[in-house]
């Protein structure tokens, strides 16, 4: 604790007497300063014990003393020490009354106590307090380092930090989810700060911010030294951190940052191993892949999994998605095989697991955001997700994910599952610029013919194809004689230069008609 007016009064060698403000002796003293200026306020920072002899003061004038004391109190001066036996044999009554009125502590300094002795006492007390703070900080650093090296995860480190700051502490991952908290009750309090952690994550590390409400004062510190934060530490206390507590927090930030960096290095090694496993699976060597996977990825290969390919459409798109999936998998203990490929990342994740669910939630948030901000191109990432698969079918799952990714790009969606393509219709796939261009080119001559009023060849072709070439049924749909319809189909062949007896031609014409229908707004 820093020195207070009370500790100075209790100092036996100083012999100070309280003349006013006895109820405010707990005020901390930041320094002791002697000044005989009539207005020393411009030279004060607040928290000083001002020592005076009233050489230049009209100390017996009530109004003058009232103005003088009010100025001192307004500047945050901790108290006034008045030396008797120099200019006044006793503390002037006007000064005592003014100090009582303003609530400013007033101490009588006997003649045999020099101001220098008071200054030395304050300085020694401040130095002792700083030494105690540094010693406590080093002790906290030793304890926190021991906890970090114990290998039991961050829980013990947070518990010791919470004890040192007499508050609570919590660790967050990059998504803003709480990984650990101490004491246990703090987890719920920490969870309410996730939006603040997310905002801090977007600032270059290291960064910090103070938040809080009526419950406590919370400091958030980002973890990491790179372009983006790798997590965050929150500490909650009833008041601002002191010197010793600040040492403890800084030590915890450094240790957690080192732990995070070590984890990233280990993760890099795991990714290289995962890349080797994936190559073996794609090469049709599941037994070799399982042997290499060992305990790290072996469990993932023993159950159905999904293969997903994520492609970034913004600088940090795939990185944010993979961090979200990694955090979800870490919380549930799932294995996650993740292989970066330039602007893409290939992931094997447990079917029905939390990582796949986190991916779907992330993509849904992207889709919800994109329309409001101007289109699907505003999404950070596009993802293709395979059907559930196993080790012997990874090559097929990779193709499924590629196909789903291609459709996701065309449809302007953040995520498409291959199962959607298998269970749905091929018609939505026609909404592609290249397909529309092909359809327009194939049918342009027929539309130009009809536009000149020489027949309704497009409608006749559509009716004939929809009836699988049945003349009577198609003619009835059109309300014309079958001979008329036969004549029109011959004209279609002449104009297009292609035979309607060819099934490929009929298929292409039907798809071209469906494409132009999809591109033409319905009349209503």
C-alpha positions as a Python dict, from the first residue, in 0.01 Angstrom:
ca = {
    (1, 'X'): (0, 0, 0),
    (2, 'X'): (129, 354, -74),
    (3, 'X'): (177, 591, 224),
    (4, 'X'): (-131, 770, 356),
    (5, 'X'): (-181, 1073, 574),
    (6, 'X'): (-268, 834, 856),
    (7, 'X'): (63, 648, 824),
    (8, 'X'): (250, 981, 837),
    (9, 'X'): (58, 1090, 1147),
    (10, 'X'): (142, 757, 1309),
    (11, 'X'): (512, 798, 1222),
    (12, 'X'): (664, 850, 1569),
    (13, 'X'): (960, 1059, 1451),
    (14, 'X'): (751, 1321, 1270),
    (15, 'X'): (524, 1425, 1561),
    (16, 'X'): (245, 1549, 1332),
    (17, 'X'): (-89, 1666, 1477),
    (18, 'X'): (-424, 1657, 1294),
    (19, 'X'): (-596, 1996, 1297),
    (20, 'X'): (-868, 1932, 1033),
    (21, 'X'): (-1004, 1655, 810),
    (22, 'X'): (-951, 1373, 1057),
    (23, 'X'): (-1204, 1161, 867),
    (24, 'X'): (-995, 1171, 548),
    (25, 'X'): (-659, 1049, 672),
    (26, 'X'): (-683, 737, 456),
    (27, 'X'): (-601, 949, 150),
    (28, 'X'): (-291, 814, -33),
    (29, 'X'): (8, 1050, -58),
    (30, 'X'): (190, 1045, -393),
    (31, 'X'): (455, 1296, -288),
    (32, 'X'): (545, 1567, -35),
    (33, 'X'): (613, 1914, -176),
    (34, 'X'): (702, 2244, -10),
    (35, 'X'): (578, 2566, -171),
    (36, 'X'): (528, 2919, -48),
    (37, 'X'): (350, 3035, -362),
    (38, 'X'): (20, 3209, -309),
    (39, 'X'): (-121, 2979, -581),
    (40, 'X'): (80, 2655, -619),
    (41, 'X'): (-203, 2475, -802),
    (42, 'X'): (-53, 2510, -1156),
    (43, 'X'): (244, 2306, -1034),
    (44, 'X'): (43, 2026, -872),
    (45, 'X'): (-50, 1687, -1020),
    (46, 'X'): (-280, 1578, -737),
    (47, 'X'): (-213, 1353, -441),
    (48, 'X'): (60, 1574, -287),
    (49, 'X'): (104, 1667, 76),
    (50, 'X'): (167, 2041, 46),
    (51, 'X'): (410, 2176, 313),
    (52, 'X'): (384, 2550, 391),
    (53, 'X'): (497, 2812, 644),
    (54, 'X'): (258, 3084, 507),
    (55, 'X'): (539, 3324, 419),
    (56, 'X'): (335, 3475, 134),
    (57, 'X'): (-15, 3400, 267),
    (58, 'X'): (-255, 3614, 464),
    (59, 'X'): (-321, 3311, 681),
    (60, 'X'): (-539, 3502, 930),
    (61, 'X'): (-787, 3632, 672),
    (62, 'X'): (-1089, 3394, 651),
    (63, 'X'): (-1188, 3480, 293),
    (64, 'X'): (-832, 3457, 163),
    (65, 'X'): (-786, 3116, 331),
    (66, 'X'): (-1121, 2996, 202),
    (67, 'X'): (-1017, 3070, -159),
    (68, 'X'): (-670, 2920, -104),
    (69, 'X'): (-798, 2592, 44),
    (70, 'X'): (-1074, 2553, -215),
    (71, 'X'): (-815, 2581, -492),
    (72, 'X'): (-600, 2314, -328),
    (73, 'X'): (-892, 2078, -271),
    (74, 'X'): (-1010, 2124, -629),
    (75, 'X'): (-662, 2032, -757),
    (76, 'X'): (-669, 1703, -568),
    (77, 'X'): (-408, 1792, -308),
    (78, 'X'): (-402, 1515, -44),
    (79, 'X'): (-351, 1752, 251),
    (80, 'X'): (-163, 2049, 391),
    (81, 'X'): (122, 2039, 644),
    (82, 'X'): (156, 2373, 828),
    (83, 'X'): (485, 2441, 1006),
    (84, 'X'): (439, 2630, 1338),
    (85, 'X'): (708, 2834, 1504),
    (86, 'X'): (829, 2990, 1181),
    (87, 'X'): (588, 3263, 1071),
    (88, 'X'): (307, 3168, 1309),
    (89, 'X'): (331, 3022, 1657),
    (90, 'X'): (11, 2827, 1600),
    (91, 'X'): (-192, 2720, 1302),
    (92, 'X'): (-413, 3020, 1215),
    (93, 'X'): (-779, 2972, 1302),
    (94, 'X'): (-884, 3102, 957),
    (95, 'X'): (-684, 2825, 789),
    (96, 'X'): (-824, 2558, 1024),
    (97, 'X'): (-1182, 2674, 957),
    (98, 'X'): (-1128, 2682, 580),
    (99, 'X'): (-979, 2331, 582),
    (100, 'X'): (-1269, 2195, 790),
    (101, 'X'): (-1518, 2358, 556),
    (102, 'X'): (-1352, 2213, 242),
    (103, 'X'): (-1288, 1873, 398),
    (104, 'X'): (-914, 1905, 332),
    (105, 'X'): (-685, 1736, 591),
    (106, 'X'): (-462, 1985, 775),
    (107, 'X'): (-157, 1865, 973),
    (108, 'X'): (43, 2070, 1221),
    (109, 'X'): (419, 2030, 1176),
    (110, 'X'): (623, 2112, 1489),
    (111, 'X'): (928, 2336, 1450),
    (112, 'X'): (1170, 2054, 1534),
    (113, 'X'): (1042, 1848, 1236),
    (114, 'X'): (1198, 1976, 912),
    (115, 'X'): (1006, 1946, 589),
    (116, 'X'): (1293, 1734, 457),
    (117, 'X'): (1219, 1468, 718),
    (118, 'X'): (858, 1445, 595),
    (119, 'X'): (971, 1426, 233),
    (120, 'X'): (1216, 1148, 321),
    (121, 'X'): (947, 957, 508),
    (122, 'X'): (709, 979, 211),
    (123, 'X'): (984, 882, -34),
    (124, 'X'): (1091, 585, 179),
    (125, 'X'): (732, 464, 210),
    (126, 'X'): (678, 492, -166),
    (127, 'X'): (1003, 305, -235),
    (128, 'X'): (907, 32, 12),
    (129, 'X'): (565, -2, -151),
    (130, 'X'): (723, -28, -496),
    (131, 'X'): (969, -288, -369),
    (132, 'X'): (684, -492, -225),
    (133, 'X'): (498, -464, -555),
    (134, 'X'): (799, -573, -759),
    (135, 'X'): (871, -860, -519),
    (136, 'X'): (509, -972, -532),
    (137, 'X'): (519, -939, -912),
    (138, 'X'): (826, -1160, -939),
    (139, 'X'): (668, -1413, -706),
    (140, 'X'): (354, -1413, -921),
    (141, 'X'): (570, -1456, -1232),
    (142, 'X'): (742, -1761, -1076),
    (143, 'X'): (412, -1918, -979),
    (144, 'X'): (253, -1851, -1316),
    (145, 'X'): (556, -1986, -1502),
    (146, 'X'): (548, -2301, -1290),
    (147, 'X'): (177, -2342, -1371),
    (148, 'X'): (240, -2290, -1743),
    (149, 'X'): (518, -2550, -1747),
    (150, 'X'): (311, -2807, -1556),
    (151, 'X'): (141, -2905, -1882),
    (152, 'X'): (-207, -2915, -1730),
    (153, 'X'): (-345, -2653, -1966),
    (154, 'X'): (-435, -2293, -1880),
    (155, 'X'): (-670, -2372, -1591),
    (156, 'X'): (-403, -2371, -1318),
    (157, 'X'): (-237, -2059, -1455),
    (158, 'X'): (-570, -1875, -1454),
    (159, 'X'): (-645, -1995, -1100),
    (160, 'X'): (-315, -1854, -969),
    (161, 'X'): (-361, -1531, -1163),
    (162, 'X'): (-710, -1485, -1018),
    (163, 'X'): (-569, -1532, -667),
    (164, 'X'): (-294, -1273, -724),
    (165, 'X'): (-528, -1005, -853),
    (166, 'X'): (-803, -1088, -601),
    (167, 'X'): (-1052, -1123, -885),
    (168, 'X'): (-1122, -1355, -1177),
    (169, 'X'): (-954, -1448, -1505),
    (170, 'X'): (-1069, -1609, -1831),
    (171, 'X'): (-907, -1727, -2154),
    (172, 'X'): (-1078, -1697, -2494),
    (173, 'X'): (-1004, -1858, -2829),
    (174, 'X'): (-998, -1669, -3158),
    (175, 'X'): (-1374, -1704, -3202),
    (176, 'X'): (-1444, -1536, -2866),
    (177, 'X'): (-1550, -1859, -2692),
    (178, 'X'): (-1439, -1910, -2330),
    (179, 'X'): (-1177, -2187, -2308),
    (180, 'X'): (-1119, -2168, -1932),
    (181, 'X'): (-1205, -1946, -1637),
    (182, 'X'): (-1114, -1917, -1269),
    (183, 'X'): (-1286, -1936, -1031),
    (184, 'X'): (-1550, -2159, -1191),
    (185, 'X'): (-1830, -1906, -1138),
    (186, 'X'): (-1645, -1659, -1364),
    (187, 'X'): (-1720, -1860, -1680),
    (188, 'X'): (-2072, -1717, -1704),
    (189, 'X'): (-1948, -1363, -1642),
    (190, 'X'): (-1674, -1407, -1904),
    (191, 'X'): (-1917, -1540, -2165),
    (192, 'X'): (-2103, -1208, -2167),
    (193, 'X'): (-1788, -1037, -2295),
    (194, 'X'): (-1764, -1235, -2621),
    (195, 'X'): (-1871, -936, -2838),
    (196, 'X'): (-1592, -726, -2679),
    (197, 'X'): (-1340, -1005, -2747),
    (198, 'X'): (-1453, -1022, -3110),
    (199, 'X'): (-1394, -649, -3152),
    (200, 'X'): (-1052, -677, -2988),
    (201, 'X'): (-964, -965, -3225),
    (202, 'X'): (-993, -732, -3524),
    (203, 'X'): (-719, -503, -3388),
    (204, 'X'): (-346, -575, -3447),
    (205, 'X'): (-192, -762, -3151),
    (206, 'X'): (-99, -675, -2886),
    (207, 'X'): (-403, -470, -2793),
    (208, 'X'): (-606, -407, -2478),
    (209, 'X'): (-933, -249, -2374),
    (210, 'X'): (-1110, -180, -2044),
    (211, 'X'): (-1475, -275, -2021),
    (212, 'X'): (-1712, -340, -1735),
    (213, 'X'): (-2037, -260, -1566),
    (214, 'X'): (-2166, -227, -1212),
    (215, 'X'): (-2026, -573, -1128),
    (216, 'X'): (-1656, -516, -1184),
    (217, 'X'): (-1381, -362, -1394),
    (218, 'X'): (-1253, -588, -1671),
    (219, 'X'): (-936, -559, -1875),
    (220, 'X'): (-912, -753, -2201),
    (221, 'X'): (-565, -828, -2340),
    (222, 'X'): (-507, -985, -2682),
    (223, 'X'): (-266, -1277, -2711),
    (224, 'X'): (-20, -1305, -2998),
    (225, 'X'): (246, -1099, -3171),
    (226, 'X'): (142, -1131, -3535),
    (227, 'X'): (-104, -955, -3759),
    (228, 'X'): (-402, -1113, -3584),
    (229, 'X'): (-469, -1203, -3224),
    (230, 'X'): (-465, -1574, -3134),
    (231, 'X'): (-687, -1539, -2831),
    (232, 'X'): (-758, -1306, -2541),
    (233, 'X'): (-719, -1286, -2164),
    (234, 'X'): (-978, -1117, -1941),
    (235, 'X'): (-915, -1015, -1580),
    (236, 'X'): (-1192, -880, -1362),
    (237, 'X'): (-1134, -685, -1041),
    (238, 'X'): (-1321, -453, -811),
    (239, 'X'): (-1084, -162, -881),
    (240, 'X'): (-798, -62, -1108),
    (241, 'X'): (-497, -293, -1101),
    (242, 'X'): (-210, -202, -872),
    (243, 'X'): (158, -239, -957),
    (244, 'X'): (188, -597, -828),
    (245, 'X'): (-135, -702, -1002),
    (246, 'X'): (-15, -539, -1324),
    (247, 'X'): (307, -743, -1310),
    (248, 'X'): (104, -1061, -1269),
    (249, 'X'): (-124, -982, -1564),
    (250, 'X'): (167, -896, -1794),
    (251, 'X'): (340, -1220, -1697),
    (252, 'X'): (24, -1417, -1772),
    (253, 'X'): (-13, -1247, -2113),
    (254, 'X'): (349, -1329, -2202),
    (255, 'X'): (317, -1692, -2091),
    (256, 'X'): (-14, -1746, -2269),
    (257, 'X'): (125, -1584, -2585),
    (258, 'X'): (426, -1818, -2575),
    (259, 'X'): (195, -2113, -2517),
    (260, 'X'): (-17, -2003, -2812),
    (261, 'X'): (291, -1966, -3035),
    (262, 'X'): (412, -2311, -2928),
    (263, 'X'): (68, -2450, -3006),
    (264, 'X'): (78, -2291, -3352),
    (265, 'X'): (419, -2452, -3418),
    (266, 'X'): (284, -2788, -3307),
    (267, 'X'): (-20, -2731, -3523),
    (268, 'X'): (206, -2670, -3822),
    (269, 'X'): (372, -3008, -3766),
    (270, 'X'): (31, -3171, -3734),
    (271, 'X'): (-79, -3012, -4061),
    (272, 'X'): (226, -3155, -4240),
    (273, 'X'): (142, -3498, -4105),
    (274, 'X'): (-222, -3445, -4206),
    (275, 'X'): (-113, -3353, -4560),
    (276, 'X'): (75, -3682, -4586),
    (277, 'X'): (-228, -3876, -4460),
    (278, 'X'): (-455, -3699, -4709),
    (279, 'X'): (-221, -3773, -5002),
    (280, 'X'): (-223, -4144, -4911),
    (281, 'X'): (-601, -4148, -4885),
    (282, 'X'): (-639, -3977, -5224),
    (283, 'X'): (-394, -4227, -5372),
    (284, 'X'): (-613, -4518, -5256),
    (285, 'X'): (-381, -4628, -4976),
    (286, 'X'): (-607, -4624, -4667),
    (287, 'X'): (-399, -4881, -4476),
    (288, 'X'): (-80, -4679, -4513),
    (289, 'X'): (-272, -4363, -4426),
    (290, 'X'): (-407, -4520, -4108),
    (291, 'X'): (-59, -4632, -4005),
    (292, 'X'): (81, -4280, -4052),
    (293, 'X'): (-218, -4116, -3882),
    (294, 'X'): (-149, -4301, -3558),
    (295, 'X'): (-328, -4172, -3250),
    (296, 'X'): (-348, -3818, -3388),
    (297, 'X'): (-590, -3884, -3674),
    (298, 'X'): (-663, -4256, -3637),
    (299, 'X'): (-987, -4198, -3452),
    (300, 'X'): (-1108, -3969, -3729),
    (301, 'X'): (-1058, -4243, -3988),
    (302, 'X'): (-1247, -4501, -3780),
    (303, 'X'): (-1585, -4328, -3822),
    (304, 'X'): (-1772, -4154, -4107),
    (305, 'X'): (-1626, -3815, -4187),
    (306, 'X'): (-1689, -3527, -4425),
    (307, 'X'): (-1437, -3376, -4664),
    (308, 'X'): (-1475, -3006, -4726),
    (309, 'X'): (-1288, -2765, -4949),
    (310, 'X'): (-1297, -2400, -4849),
    (311, 'X'): (-1184, -2127, -5087),
    (312, 'X'): (-1115, -1775, -4965),
    (313, 'X'): (-1290, -1484, -5136),
    (314, 'X'): (-1140, -1232, -4891),
    (315, 'X'): (-781, -1210, -4753),
    (316, 'X'): (-854, -1390, -4424),
    (317, 'X'): (-1164, -1587, -4524),
    (318, 'X'): (-1037, -1945, -4502),
    (319, 'X'): (-822, -1856, -4201),
    (320, 'X'): (-1121, -1733, -4003),
    (321, 'X'): (-1326, -2038, -4099),
    (322, 'X'): (-1054, -2285, -4001),
    (323, 'X'): (-996, -2108, -3670),
    (324, 'X'): (-1368, -2135, -3600),
    (325, 'X'): (-1366, -2506, -3680),
    (326, 'X'): (-1048, -2566, -3479),
    (327, 'X'): (-1198, -2393, -3176),
    (328, 'X'): (-1518, -2599, -3202),
    (329, 'X'): (-1321, -2924, -3235),
    (330, 'X'): (-1095, -2833, -2942),
    (331, 'X'): (-1392, -2771, -2714),
    (332, 'X'): (-1531, -3120, -2780),
    (333, 'X'): (-1202, -3307, -2820),
    (334, 'X'): (-1263, -3395, -3186),
    (335, 'X'): (-979, -3474, -3426),
    (336, 'X'): (-958, -3239, -3724),
    (337, 'X'): (-734, -3299, -4026),
    (338, 'X'): (-665, -2966, -4192),
    (339, 'X'): (-442, -2912, -4497),
    (340, 'X'): (-390, -2557, -4639),
    (341, 'X'): (-354, -2537, -5020),
    (342, 'X'): (-265, -2185, -5139),
    (343, 'X'): (-595, -1989, -5120),
    (344, 'X'): (-785, -2303, -5022),
    (345, 'X'): (-795, -2545, -4734),
    (346, 'X'): (-899, -2912, -4734),
    (347, 'X'): (-1050, -3048, -4414),
    (348, 'X'): (-1152, -3391, -4290),
    (349, 'X'): (-1396, -3359, -3999),
    (350, 'X'): (-1620, -3603, -3814),
    (351, 'X'): (-1964, -3639, -3971),
    (352, 'X'): (-2221, -3484, -3737),
    (353, 'X'): (-1945, -3332, -3522),
    (354, 'X'): (-1906, -2984, -3383),
    (355, 'X'): (-1649, -2874, -3643),
    (356, 'X'): (-1888, -2941, -3935),
    (357, 'X'): (-2167, -2769, -3741),
    (358, 'X'): (-1942, -2468, -3678),
    (359, 'X'): (-1860, -2456, -4051),
    (360, 'X'): (-2231, -2459, -4140),
    (361, 'X'): (-2307, -2185, -3886),
    (362, 'X'): (-2020, -1972, -4016),
    (363, 'X'): (-2142, -2013, -4374),
    (364, 'X'): (-2500, -1930, -4275),
    (365, 'X'): (-2379, -1609, -4112),
    (366, 'X'): (-2194, -1523, -4434),
    (367, 'X'): (-2507, -1582, -4643),
    (368, 'X'): (-2716, -1371, -4406),
    (369, 'X'): (-2465, -1088, -4426),
    (370, 'X'): (-2399, -1085, -4801),
    (371, 'X'): (-2740, -966, -4930),
    (372, 'X'): (-2740, -672, -4692),
    (373, 'X'): (-2394, -564, -4801),
    (374, 'X'): (-2437, -595, -5174),
    (375, 'X'): (-2420, -958, -5285),
    (376, 'X'): (-2274, -1300, -5225),
    (377, 'X'): (-1935, -1178, -5337),
    (378, 'X'): (-1908, -1010, -4997),
    (379, 'X'): (-1875, -1352, -4829),
    (380, 'X'): (-1530, -1428, -4689),
    (381, 'X'): (-1526, -1789, -4808),
    (382, 'X'): (-1709, -2046, -5023),
    (383, 'X'): (-1724, -2409, -4913),
    (384, 'X'): (-1801, -2739, -5086),
    (385, 'X'): (-1896, -3024, -4851),
    (386, 'X'): (-1893, -3392, -4948),
    (387, 'X'): (-2138, -3661, -4840),
    (388, 'X'): (-2034, -3877, -4540),
    (389, 'X'): (-1740, -4092, -4644),
    (390, 'X'): (-1475, -4334, -4523),
    (391, 'X'): (-1102, -4397, -4584),
    (392, 'X'): (-1153, -4607, -4900),
    (393, 'X'): (-1365, -4341, -5072),
    (394, 'X'): (-1173, -4019, -5002),
    (395, 'X'): (-1096, -3965, -5371),
    (396, 'X'): (-1468, -3970, -5450),
    (397, 'X'): (-1541, -3742, -5153),
    (398, 'X'): (-1280, -3496, -5282),
    (399, 'X'): (-1456, -3484, -5621),
    (400, 'X'): (-1790, -3435, -5448),
    (401, 'X'): (-1652, -3141, -5249),
    (402, 'X'): (-1501, -2991, -5567),
    (403, 'X'): (-1836, -3018, -5745),
    (404, 'X'): (-2023, -2867, -5452),
    (405, 'X'): (-1765, -2585, -5434),
    (406, 'X'): (-1814, -2509, -5802),
    (407, 'X'): (-2191, -2490, -5754),
    (408, 'X'): (-2147, -2269, -5444),
    (409, 'X'): (-1949, -2022, -5656),
    (410, 'X'): (-2213, -2015, -5931),
    (411, 'X'): (-2506, -1984, -5693),
    (412, 'X'): (-2338, -1715, -5483),
    (413, 'X'): (-2366, -1919, -5164),
    (414, 'X'): (-2112, -1964, -4887),
    (415, 'X'): (-2167, -2340, -4857),
    (416, 'X'): (-2318, -2616, -5071),
    (417, 'X'): (-2339, -2982, -4968),
    (418, 'X'): (-2300, -3251, -5233),
    (419, 'X'): (-2612, -3420, -5099),
    (420, 'X'): (-2811, -3115, -5214),
    (421, 'X'): (-2698, -3178, -5570),
    (422, 'X'): (-2774, -3549, -5559),
    (423, 'X'): (-3121, -3499, -5411),
    (424, 'X'): (-3218, -3191, -5610),
    (425, 'X'): (-3272, -3101, -5974),
    (426, 'X'): (-3017, -3028, -6243),
    (427, 'X'): (-3214, -2722, -6354),
    (428, 'X'): (-3065, -2480, -6099),
    (429, 'X'): (-2725, -2560, -6247),
    (430, 'X'): (-2837, -2400, -6572),
    (431, 'X'): (-2822, -2056, -6410),
    (432, 'X'): (-2470, -2009, -6543),
    (433, 'X'): (-2360, -1736, -6783),
    (434, 'X'): (-2187, -1984, -7015),
    (435, 'X'): (-2496, -2209, -7029),
    (436, 'X'): (-2722, -1910, -7098),
    (437, 'X'): (-2492, -1797, -7379),
    (438, 'X'): (-2506, -2147, -7534),
    (439, 'X'): (-2887, -2155, -7511),
    (440, 'X'): (-2927, -1809, -7660),
    (441, 'X'): (-2698, -1900, -7949),
    (442, 'X'): (-2874, -2228, -8019),
    (443, 'X'): (-3224, -2083, -8023),
    (444, 'X'): (-3155, -1734, -8162),
    (445, 'X'): (-3246, -1824, -8523),
    (446, 'X'): (-3581, -1971, -8414),
    (447, 'X'): (-3668, -1665, -8207),
    (448, 'X'): (-3575, -1437, -8499),
    (449, 'X'): (-3797, -1645, -8730),
    (450, 'X'): (-4094, -1617, -8493),
    (451, 'X'): (-4034, -1244, -8443),
    (452, 'X'): (-4098, -1186, -8814),
    (453, 'X'): (-4446, -1342, -8780),
    (454, 'X'): (-4374, -1647, -8993),
    (455, 'X'): (-4484, -1910, -8740),
    (456, 'X'): (-4450, -2017, -8381),
    (457, 'X'): (-4156, -2254, -8406),
    (458, 'X'): (-4028, -2215, -8046),
    (459, 'X'): (-4363, -2299, -7885),
    (460, 'X'): (-4411, -2586, -8132),
    (461, 'X'): (-4066, -2727, -8052),
    (462, 'X'): (-4133, -2702, -7679),
    (463, 'X'): (-4467, -2884, -7712),
    (464, 'X'): (-4323, -3155, -7936),
    (465, 'X'): (-4027, -3221, -7701),
    (466, 'X'): (-4248, -3218, -7391),
    (467, 'X'): (-4465, -3490, -7555),
    (468, 'X'): (-4155, -3698, -7643),
    (469, 'X'): (-4222, -3656, -8020),
    (470, 'X'): (-4587, -3771, -8011),
    (471, 'X'): (-4743, -3576, -8299),
    (472, 'X'): (-5110, -3603, -8210),
    (473, 'X'): (-5063, -3512, -7842),
    (474, 'X'): (-4831, -3219, -7920),
    (475, 'X'): (-5061, -3090, -8197),
    (476, 'X'): (-5358, -3107, -7959),
    (477, 'X'): (-5163, -2903, -7701),
    (478, 'X'): (-5097, -2639, -7965),
    (479, 'X'): (-5447, -2651, -8119),
    (480, 'X'): (-5311, -2720, -8469),
    (481, 'X'): (-5330, -3010, -8714),
    (482, 'X'): (-5055, -3269, -8690),
    (483, 'X'): (-4950, -3197, -9049),
    (484, 'X'): (-4896, -2835, -8952),
    (485, 'X'): (-4679, -2947, -8664),
    (486, 'X'): (-4478, -3178, -8892),
    (487, 'X'): (-4416, -2889, -9129),
    (488, 'X'): (-4296, -2669, -8839),
    (489, 'X'): (-4053, -2935, -8712),
    (490, 'X'): (-3905, -2967, -9062),
    (491, 'X'): (-3853, -2588, -9061),
    (492, 'X'): (-3682, -2615, -8721),
    (493, 'X'): (-3441, -2874, -8866),
    (494, 'X'): (-3378, -2659, -9174),
    (495, 'X'): (-3312, -2343, -8970),
    (496, 'X'): (-3090, -2514, -8711),
    (497, 'X'): (-2923, -2745, -8959),
    (498, 'X'): (-2960, -3036, -8716),
    (499, 'X'): (-3175, -3351, -8712),
    (500, 'X'): (-3441, -3394, -8444),
    (501, 'X'): (-3394, -3770, -8477),
    (502, 'X'): (-3063, -3730, -8286),
    (503, 'X'): (-3132, -3779, -7909),
    (504, 'X'): (-2837, -3552, -7820),
    (505, 'X'): (-2987, -3272, -8027),
    (506, 'X'): (-3327, -3317, -7859),
    (507, 'X'): (-3159, -3310, -7515),
    (508, 'X'): (-2962, -2993, -7594),
    (509, 'X'): (-3269, -2819, -7733),
    (510, 'X'): (-3476, -2909, -7428),
    (511, 'X'): (-3208, -2782, -7187),
    (512, 'X'): (-3172, -2465, -7398),
    (513, 'X'): (-3548, -2406, -7374),
    (514, 'X'): (-3544, -2463, -6995),
    (515, 'X'): (-3251, -2225, -6962),
    (516, 'X'): (-3422, -1944, -7149),
    (517, 'X'): (-3742, -2003, -6948),
    (518, 'X'): (-3544, -1974, -6623),
    (519, 'X'): (-3383, -1651, -6742),
    (520, 'X'): (-3718, -1493, -6844),
    (521, 'X'): (-3921, -1339, -6554),
    (522, 'X'): (-4266, -1489, -6511),
    (523, 'X'): (-4552, -1272, -6624),
    (524, 'X'): (-4796, -1188, -6351),
}
